[in-house]
């Protein structure tokens, strides 16, 4: 493992030295008069691109990060075919039960006309609370039902 680490560090150091270009000694007299060297095509493309200001680099990195985040969350909002089928089946069953209740309620209303008296007491906060409703993930947040429903 140590050999591998040593090998990789040597490769990194060599790569950095190669990027720096041809070197010269500080003690040489020729170092004061540096001769211009021809620029290769690879170096020309590197130098022809404008250097980005750190703020611009940060801004582009932020934009790229936001795009990646959107790609990652795109699949989370989409529901699978199975989930959609289950949700649709549950909605149909709910509608069917609701129609049956309405039909039964109409029949019972005819039979029981005011035989049953409900004692209603109102409190101070009764106007603020009209009821407790529940939602289901399968049916969506749009549909809110009471606990019995």
Secondary structure, 3 states (H helix, E strand, C coil): CHHHHHHHHHHHHHHHHHHHCCCCCCCCHHHCCCCCCCCCHHHHHHHHCCCCCHHHHHHHHHHHHHHHHHHHHHHHHCCCHHHHHHHHHHHHHHHHHHHHHHHHHHHHHHHCCCCCCCCCCCCHHHHCCCCCCEEECCCEEEEEECCCC
